Amino acid sequence: MSLWHGAISDAIGRRVVIVASLAVFVLASVGCAFADSIQHLWLLRGLQGFAACAGVIVSRAIVRDLFQGPAAQRLMSHITMMFAIAPAIAPVIGGYLQTFFGWRSVFVFLTLMSGALLFACWRGLPETLPADRRQSLHPAYLARSYFRVLTSPAFLAASVAMAFNFAGLFIYIMSAPEFLIRLLGVSETAFLWLSGPAMVGLVSGAWLSARLAGRMRPQRTILLGYALMVFAATINVGINLTIPAVLPWAVLPIPFYTFGMSLSLPSLTLLALDHFPDQRGLAASCQMFLQSMNNSLIAGLLAPIAWQSTLRLSYVMAALLAVGGACALLYFALAARQTARS
């Protein structure tokens, strides 16, 4: 569904998509809490995912509806902070809920949280896309638009760069139970060992990105972010080659990696979206679709191979970053060529 939320918001407005998706998420969470079979839980979890990705996608379009240049980078950085905090504290909350109240309590919590968000958005979220800027949902128009976006070399380079940068962290998120419980020997309520350092890096990088907006060109901000990620990935491999897998050393490189990733993310996001100013929602959908597909492949195929040891995880992080860095360099080359032509 990540491929469609943005296009729908381009046609009918941002607010209605956010409110409707939250309502679906609330209903799906209620259903999960009362699920009586694993098949029902799978179906309802899928429905949660169907709705949840709207927030990530449409929020990016809302930023570009309202702001340009440094102001957009600052707001995107603040949004990145929020997206950093949520996945960092979620495993900790889930671990305690599971331990003390059982698995159904997780979905009761999600029902209450998403219900509060639904009320807040219904009361306070304005529409940011004027009627005269809305796009068609005609199948032929959509087909042409998706083809144009998904065949744009510069857009693809920036979007794939973001996807693989995030994959360097996502491989640890998907491997968290094996990494923390089996390899490092912590309990299921100690996920803060991973999510805590990751959150510190993500929030710090987003904060610095906001501070640098208007003071440093986005391209230089991105390069600085990559320098930090390369440093972190190199240290990660070195630690795992030289000392046993123990805390805190096993998680020491994580905040440096997430710092660099979060520093580069707002600028990469905006540079990609700026290629399609009249179809930002659709472009944001395509961004998220590429990242979601990449995450799915990593979770299903790569994570089970990587989590066999902490050394393998460090190698995989470095390899994923190498792909992301190559795509970023390709984007810079394509952007320079386009500038030279104009």
ChimeraX attribute file (.defattr): number of C-alpha atoms within 10 A of each C-alpha:
attribute: neighborCount
match mode: 1-to-1
recipient: residues
	/A:1	15
	/A:2	27
	/A:3	22
	/A:4	18
	/A:5	27
	/A:6	32
	/A:7	28
	/A:8	21
	/A:9	27
	/A:10	26
	/A:11	19
	/A:12	17
	/A:13	23
	/A:14	28
	/A:15	20
	/A:16	17
	/A:17	20
	/A:18	26
	/A:19	21
	/A:20	14
	/A:21	21
	/A:22	25
	/A:23	18
	/A:24	18
	/A:25	25
	/A:26	24
	/A:27	16
	/A:28	24
	/A:29	27
	/A:30	18
	/A:31	20
	/A:32	28
	/A:33	19
	/A:34	13
	/A:35	16
	/A:36	10
	/A:37	9
	/A:38	10
	/A:39	10
	/A:40	14
	/A:41	18
	/A:42	13
	/A:43	14
	/A:44	21
	/A:45	17
	/A:46	13
	/A:47	20
	/A:48	20
	/A:49	16
	/A:50	17
	/A:51	23
	/A:52	19
	/A:53	21
	/A:54	26
	/A:55	18
	/A:56	19
	/A:57	27
	/A:58	27
	/A:59	19
	/A:60	24
	/A:61	26
	/A:62	21
	/A:63	20
	/A:64	23
	/A:65	19
	/A:66	12
	/A:67	14
	/A:68	13
	/A:69	14
	/A:70	20
	/A:71	16
	/A:72	22
	/A:73	29
	/A:74	25
	/A:75	21
	/A:76	26
	/A:77	28
	/A:78	18
	/A:79	18
	/A:80	22
	/A:81	21
	/A:82	15
	/A:83	15
	/A:84	22
	/A:85	17
	/A:86	12
	/A:87	14
	/A:88	21
	/A:89	15
	/A:90	14
	/A:91	20
	/A:92	20
	/A:93	15
	/A:94	19
	/A:95	19
	/A:96	18
	/A:97	19
	/A:98	16
	/A:99	12
	/A:100	9
	/A:101	10
	/A:102	12
	/A:103	16
	/A:104	16
	/A:105	18
	/A:106	20
	/A:107	20
	/A:108	18
	/A:109	17
	/A:110	18
	/A:111	21
	/A:112	14
	/A:113	12
	/A:114	19
	/A:115	18
	/A:116	14
	/A:117	17
	/A:118	22
	/A:119	14
	/A:120	12
	/A:121	16
	/A:122	16
	/A:123	10
	/A:124	10
	/A:125	15
	/A:126	11
	/A:127	13
	/A:128	15
	/A:129	20
	/A:130	12
	/A:131	12
	/A:132	6
	/A:133	11
	/A:134	17
	/A:135	20
	/A:136	13
	/A:137	14
	/A:138	9
	/A:139	9
	/A:140	9
	/A:141	12
	/A:142	16
	/A:143	11
	/A:144	10
	/A:145	17
	/A:146	18
	/A:147	11
	/A:148	14
	/A:149	20
	/A:150	15
	/A:151	11
	/A:152	13
	/A:153	15
	/A:154	23
	/A:155	26
	/A:156	21
	/A:157	23
	/A:158	27
	/A:159	30
	/A:160	23
	/A:161	28
	/A:162	28
	/A:163	26
	/A:164	24
	/A:165	31
	/A:166	23
	/A:167	24
	/A:168	28
	/A:169	19
	/A:170	18
	/A:171	23
	/A:172	26
	/A:173	19
	/A:174	20
	/A:175	21
	/A:176	21
	/A:177	18
	/A:178	18
	/A:179	24
	/A:180	24
	/A:181	16
	/A:182	14
	/A:183	17
	/A:184	17
	/A:185	15
	/A:186	15
	/A:187	12
	/A:188	18
	/A:189	17
	/A:190	17
	/A:191	24
	/A:192	19
	/A:193	18
	/A:194	23
	/A:195	26
	/A:196	19
	/A:197	20
	/A:198	27
	/A:199	25
	/A:200	19
	/A:201	25
	/A:202	30
	/A:203	25
	/A:204	21
	/A:205	28
	/A:206	31
	/A:207	19
	/A:208	18
	/A:209	33
	/A:210	23
	/A:211	15
	/A:212	18
	/A:213	21
	/A:214	14
	/A:215	11
	/A:216	12
	/A:217	12
	/A:218	22
	/A:219	15
	/A:220	13
	/A:221	23
	/A:222	21
	/A:223	17
	/A:224	15
	/A:225	24
	/A:226	24
	/A:227	15
	/A:228	20
	/A:229	31
	/A:230	18
	/A:231	15
	/A:232	24
	/A:233	25
	/A:234	16
	/A:235	17
	/A:236	25
	/A:237	20
	/A:238	13
	/A:239	20
	/A:240	20
	/A:241	13
	/A:242	9
	/A:243	10
	/A:244	13
	/A:245	19
	/A:246	14
	/A:247	13
	/A:248	11
	/A:249	14
	/A:250	23
	/A:251	22
	/A:252	18
	/A:253	23
	/A:254	27
	/A:255	26
	/A:256	26
	/A:257	32
	/A:258	30
	/A:259	28
	/A:260	30
	/A:261	28
	/A:262	30
	/A:263	32
	/A:264	29
	/A:265	29
	/A:266	29
	/A:267	27
	/A:268	23
	/A:269	20
	/A:270	23
	/A:271	21
	/A:272	23
	/A:273	25
	/A:274	15
	/A:275	15
	/A:276	17
	/A:277	13
	/A:278	15
	/A:279	24
	/A:280	27
	/A:281	32
	/A:282	30
	/A:283	30
	/A:284	29
	/A:285	29
	/A:286	26
	/A:287	27
	/A:288	24
	/A:289	20
	/A:290	21
	/A:291	22
	/A:292	16
	/A:293	13
	/A:294	16
	/A:295	21
	/A:296	12
	/A:297	12
	/A:298	19
	/A:299	18
	/A:300	11
	/A:301	11
	/A:302	17
	/A:303	23
	/A:304	14
	/A:305	14
	/A:306	22
	/A:307	23
	/A:308	15
	/A:309	15
	/A:310	27
	/A:311	21
	/A:312	16
	/A:313	24
	/A:314	27
	/A:315	18
	/A:316	23
	/A:317	28
	/A:318	21
	/A:319	16
	/A:320	20
	/A:321	27
	/A:322	20
	/A:323	15
	/A:324	25
	/A:325	24
	/A:326	13
	/A:327	22
	/A:328	26
	/A:329	15
	/A:330	18
	/A:331	24
	/A:332	15
	/A:333	13
	/A:334	16
	/A:335	15
	/A:336	12
	/A:337	11
	/A:338	11
	/A:339	9
	/A:340	8
	/A:341	7
	/A:342	6
